[in-house]
Amino acid sequence: MEIEKLREEIFEEFSLIKNLSELEAFRVKYLGKKGLLTSYLKELKNLPLEERKSLGRELNELKEKLEELLKQKEREILFQEEDRELEIDLTLTGKKRDLGNLHPLTQVIEELSQIFIRLGFEVVTGPEIESDYYNFTALNIPEWHPARDMQATFYLKNGALLRTHTSPMQIRAMLERTPPLRIIAPGKVYRCDADIRHSPMFHQIEGLMVDEEVSFSDLKGILTYFAQETFGEKTKVRFRPSYFPFTEPSLEMDIGCVICETKGCRVCGGSGWLEILGAGMVHPEVFKAVNYDISKWQGFAFGLGIERVAMIKYEIEDIRLFFENHFLFLNSFK
Amino acid sequence: MRVPISWLSEFIDLRLGPEEVAEILTMGGIEVENIDEPYKNLGELITVEILEISFPEDLKDLVLCKVTDGKEVFNVFTTAKEEVRPGLIVGLAKPESLTFGYHKVEVKTVKGYKSLGTFLSPYEAGVGEEKSKLLIFTPDTPIGVSIYEVLNLKEKVLELAVTPNRGDVLSIFGVARELSLLTNWELNPPKINPFYSQGEDFLGKIEILDPEGCFRYAGRYIKGIEVKDSPFYLQKRLWLCGLRPINNIVDITNYVLLELGQPLHAFDWEKVENQTVIVRKAKKGEKVLTLDGIERILSEEDLVIADFSKPMVIAGVIGGETTGVSSETKNIFIESAWFNPKYIRRSSQRHKITTESSYRFERKVDPEGVILALLRATELIFKITSVETFSKVLDVYPKVFEPPKILLTKTKLKKYLGFEIPFKEVEEILKRIGNIDKKSEEEIEVIPFSYRQDLSIPEDLIEEIARIYGYEKIPITLPKSVLKAKGLAKELKLEKKLKEVLTALGFLEVITYSFIDPKSLNKLNFSDEDFRNNFIELANPLSANLSIMRTTLLPGLIEVACYNFFREINSLKIFEIGKVFFRDSQTLAQEITNLGILLMGNRGREEVWYEEVQRFDLFDLKGYLEELFLVLNLPIQFKLNSSEPFLKKGLSYDLILEGHKVGYAGEMKNLVLKEFDLKTQVLVAEIILDPILEKISLETKAFKRPPKFPSTFRDLTCIVNKNIKIGEMLEYIEELKVPYLEEVRCLKIYEGPPIAKGEKSVSLRFIYRAEDRTLRDEEVNSIQEDLVQKILIKFLAKPR
């Protein structure tokens, strides 16, 4: 009977345990070396065999049960302990980390390059300081040609000039290679012009493909693919006849305004179309300048402004933003 | 070029509205940039009602009118005393508007009376001839509305951007002709009464001394004319095209130029000495006072029209003051010529003048249009002034223009376009641009019309065929080609890798101008012999601060730092990869690619709350560079104390690759930054990439196998003299070649109490590992003990 009372007592006391120190006190009180249960167990040896057996079993069961409960209780308390109020201001923001980032123009150049790399075009580069010959004459723009007015040129005091377009790369690439060839040439170009639409330094990508059969229809195909890869699958394109001294026939490609979807808006000047690039079949005079056999080879070339593409893609109105390099501007192209 | 629809419709039966016509031209390759409404551009020209009139004495001849536009009541004064009366509705040009006569209206104040605008005459409103009367409206006219709305005046003008090959489209008739080509709408070419081809024998002389410069020169004189203002309809057409009226004769030459594209020039025939017109090269040093009031010194490269003794005009470019038509002129000589475009361009460029005339000559006029224009001008002169006598046309045309014969084959056309247009259709198209001769089912010979000076090779014909057939109808295909692939060039791979690593390290890429301010090189304190002073100057820079090609990326980076710092961006971590340019005696320039890095402000953000804000220091910069060199596998060394004049010597390094300097890194001198107007500290580095490119291998590196057995470490904290460099200690330890020692790290350096002055406490951690087993403690202890002893002795260190 005594054991029943003891058990009740023990469980009642157990239920009152609230923290680790009370738990420890409880353990010492009952299960410690001098604990109540321990001392009962020690006294068993003084009892007659029968009694020792039954009481012993009960006491041992009680002890095991208690140990099990204590273990559970301890885990419970430990969990609770970690949920306590820590007096930390959780309203603080996270510690900011600045991601590194490429300049938006680099991103666009990379994106456009990848499109042509997928089509097997090789990326080439060339000098930014050019001779009159490579920049104009070899491209069928002799000295007296009024087409020189289309590109306000920066001249250097040593007689050279800053390339006004990436087209000299056509000449250099053809001289360094034998046909067939497929190249793109991204890079900086320069024109004396500065306002919100023109920067004295900007970027272009030149493309050139020379092969035996490559045709005007193929040019349309490549450019359409390019436009839809760059501006989205549903992008509309249109081709207008144009004039560049180094291509014949020449064309300009417009894309359906990405803002108004060819309905006409402020961005496209109400026309519904945005001018994207110039292109054409390589002029025989250009092939002559690099000694390619015009009875065998023909090809197309195209050139486009990177800033123009970036401005359309990101709806940027002022070209100068690209070269002011404001932290927040650069940071917004992640 | 401006093409008024009303004028255009004189030559072609326009079957669609201006917008549709613009679309057809644009899609045909003659881009219409805008459809202008010139009346709208004048500004606020509105109807107002006169409420009251008064004649203040102090205003003398002026009448003060109180008027209203229906919203406000204000005063306007006028000289038209007789006409104004209350209740009258008149036209008013409000301040800031522009009248037909190019008069800018302003608020006028006389004796304290303010006039908020000017009443319009029909002429100033651009609606009629009358200059001295007021434009008066019927009493039922609504007030406060645009006078053009009331008069229902809607002039629309197409603004064309004509490509430089199409000189034949630089006229109203030329545009009509082109439109007819694109649409097949009926063309009404100008017809001249044969009467104007007649006239008395030409008493005088025309001589071409330079047949290279002038292919054809025609002229006639017309005597007994009266120079006065042109009639309104003529002035209006000039005005619609953006030209100012001058006098009837000059206006007619301009009118014909606009209409037919053939520039004309009128001389005062009495001022042409000996009635002799000579086309020749100028003599060096000859002078001519041109119509823009500038005395021009001529060279042998200029072609002039001269009389017996003096050059009169720069041929095809600009007229001369002394022989020009003035109000006293009675007899005129009109020139119509075909000059060599190259000559015209050369003079126009040399003298920096582009005129309506030079613009057209440069872009090639129609050799067979010369006479027509002369006759047309004669006709117009007869129409608007009296004429006493006129001469026959004298046409000096030594070598008649021979148009090219272009042979086009069916095969070539198909191969070029990538598809086949029925040959019948091709023939039809070609007939509209020239005379054709079908040689066979395969070949056509085309002789383009004389005005189509842009057509000379088969490819030109292919463009015409494609253009007239319609670019839109040409199929879209992808090229068939032999597969040929090539990887990225090494320099592009290096750039790409650098960009990858730097952005991974948290840098932002910037792009700055390739031209810089020469002053920035002075600020950087370079010595005269410094290679960065070997820069290239622009001949025509946009401004002085963009006048040389950069020889270092630093000025650009500092400018970005300044730009941001002024805009409350105090911290930056940026890089740029770009070219720098040097003068070179052998080539046009030496172009070298550099990498520039700049750190400004704090390492992290400012909001660190309970911790200290950490500013970038030299070891941040060094750490980034070390990481970069590690990834690129580059043995670049940091040579202490850079020689760069803009870096603090004690906080900088030169970067050395195999004995050669390839860059620098360090903290900028405060004085330099002050001169750049930057009020914060920055750390910079710049590396020349070209030598690195030679050394670097961008091939796959062998991977590092993770160790199989655990490492164990021992720490040593000792006190050494403050002057002892950690680098020296680490180097010494490395040289000892201690067995199993994998790495030594300097964990902590401490100076200050309780450490004695002049000393510092250094904590080093030694990491030991064997490749093939777990090291035993005793083994490591004995190695470490031995090592510690050596260190203590070598650096006179005390263990702590």
Interface residues (C-beta under 8 A of the other chain):
Chain A: L92 T93 K95 K96 R97 D98 L99 G100 N101 L102 H103 L105 T106 G120 E122 V123 V124 T125 P127 E128 I129 E130 S131 W144 H145 P146 A147 D149 M150 F154 Y155 L156 K157 N158 A160 L162 P180 L181 R182 K188 Y190 C192 A194 P200 M201 M209 D211 E213 V214 S215 F216 S217 D218 K220 G221 I222 T224 Y225 R238 F239 R240 P241 S242 Y243 P245 E248 P249 S250 L251 E252 G269 M281 H283 P284 Q298 F322 F323 E324 N325 H326 F327 L328 L330 N331
Chain B: T26 M27 G28 G29 E31 N34 T163 P164 N165 R166 P341 K342 R345 R346 E362 R363 K415 Y416 L417 G418 F419 I457 E459 D460 I462 E463 A466 R467 Y471 E472 I474 P475 I476 T477 L478 P479 K480 S481 V482 L483 K484 A485 K486 L488 A489 E491 L492 K499 L502 T503 A504 L505 G506 F507 L508 E509 V510 I511 T512 Y513 S514 F515 I536 E537 L538 A539 N540 P541 L542 L546 M549 V560 Y563 N564 R567 I569 L572 K573 I574 G578 K579 F581 R583 L588 A589 E591 G604 R605 E607 V608 W609
